[in-house]
């Protein structure tokens, strides 16, 4: 397993190959539908968008968080969200913010893969049902934006330590393990 150190640069992202197994150490930010919608609306309206999104590792995740008596947050569970929910928003989001990696489950559309190819971004598949295990990799909460969106939709900032394992399921050339599986299934069905 390769360890990637965030923030990622374009060269290291483009060196990753389909099927590589990786972990991430360094800053990671969560963002689902509402973060995408707000960030793009803010851009259109000329409002300030959190700088952490620039060249970020974005985790499609709605974490379960707890706050202690001193106001310090920690994560209880952090399973991946189905990424296809963001298919219509993600191409522009990747292009605007030069996102370097997206962590999620289930893959994303061909349009998203094309944006990844342009910018130098990869899709890292996380295993569904492993929310507690992934939470262990989110070692420390370092901030939060847009708390008004609610716990699972807020933009959470994490310092990670060996967040993974994650599989490079769409590489920066637009190659997709999901496409390969669909092709293999179609091939097998045609032989029946």
N, C-alpha and C positions, 0 to 999 in steps of 0.2 A: 504494500500500500504506500502510495506517495503522499507526503505531507505537503500541502500547499499553504503558503504563508500570505495571509491577507494583510493589506490590500494587494490585489493581484495586478500585475502589469500585463499588457497585451501579449508580449512575447511569451511569457510563461503559460498564458491561457492557450495560445496558438500551438504550443508544444504538446498539449494534451491530446491523447488519441481516444477514439471511441472504445469503450470497454475498460479504460483505466479505472482503477479503484483508488480513491483518494480520501484524505481527511483534510479538514481546514483548521488552521490555528490563526487567530487574529480576529479583527472586527467582522461581524456579520450582522445584518439588519433584517428584521422581519417586515413583510409587506404583502398584504392580500389585496382583494378588490378595492377596498376603500382607500388604501394608501395610493394605489395606482391612479384612481379617479381624482383624488384631491391633488396629487402632485402635478398631474397634467392640467387640471383646471387652474391651479396656481400659476403654472407657466403661461397659460393662455391669458390670464388676467394680470400678468406682470408682478405677481406676488412672490415673496421669497420662499424658496423650497429648501428644506434641510440639506446642507452641503454633504452630509454623510452619504447621500444617494449617489454622488458622483463616483463612478468606477467601483461601485459597491459589489459585495457578495450579498445577494438578496435571497432570503429564505421565505418561500411561500408557506407561512406557518401562522397559526393563531395560538400563541402559547398560553398555557394556563399559568398564571402568575400569583404569587402571594407577597403581601407586604408585611414586614415585621413592625414591632412597636416603635422602632426608630425611623420608620419610613423607607427602609431598604427593601428593594424588590429582589425576589429570586424566582426561578422558573421551576415548576413542578412537572410539567409535561410539554413537549414541543414536537409533536408529530407533523409531518408534511401535509400540506393542503393539496388537493387535486389542482394541478397547475392549469389545466385546460380552461378553468374559470377565467383566467386572465388572457386568453388567446387574443381577444380583440384589442386589449390595451397594451399588451407586452411589446409588440414591435416598435411602437413609438417610444415607449418607456425605455427600452434598451438603447434606442438611437439618441434620445435626449440626454440620458444620464450616463451613457457609455458603460452600462452594467457589464461586469466581467464574468459573473457566474450567477446562475439561478439554481437554487436547491428546491426541489419539489417532488411530487409523485405523479406518475401517469403520462408524462411527456407533454409536448406542446405542438402547435400547428406548424405547417411548412412555412407560413409567413413569419412566425417567430424564429424559426431556424434560419431563414434568410437574413433577418435583422442581426442574429448572432454572428453569422458569417461576415457581414459588413463591419461590425464593430469589434469583433474579437471577444466573444462571449461563449460560455458553455452551459449546458444544462446538466446538473448533477442530480441523479435520481436517488432519493432517500426511500427507505423501506417503510411502507405503511405499517402501523401497529407497533412501532418502536419508539413511541413518544417519550417514554421515560428514559430510554437509552440515549436518545438525541439530546434530551434536556441535560444529561450529564456533561455533554460536550459544550454546552452554553454556560461556561464557567462563571461569568459575572455580568450583571446588568450594568451598562455604562451610561444609559440614558433612555429617554422616551420622548417622542414627538407625537402630537395629535392624539393625546389621551382622550379627547372628547369623542373619538371614534369608537371607544370601548376597548376592553382588554384584548380581545383577539384581533381587532383591526388596527390597533395603534401601531406606530412605527417604533419598534423596540430596538435598542442598540445592545449588542452583546459582544463581549470578548470571549472568544472560543478557544478551547484547547482540545485538539484532536476530534473535532466534530466529524463523525462518520461512522461506518464506512459509507461512501457515496460513489456512485458509478457515473462516469462520463457517458451519458446516454444520448446527448446531442453535442457534437464537437463544433469547433469554430469554423469548420468547413461546411457545416450544414448537414453532415452525415448523422443519421438517427437510428438508434437501435430499434425504436418503435417502427420505423419504416421497414427495417430489415425483417422484423417479426411479421408484419403485415404481408410482406412479399412472400415469405416462407409459407405462411398460412394459405395465401392465395394459390401458391404453387402446389401445395399438398392437396388442396380442395380440387384443383383442376385434374389431378391424377385419379380422383375417385370416380 
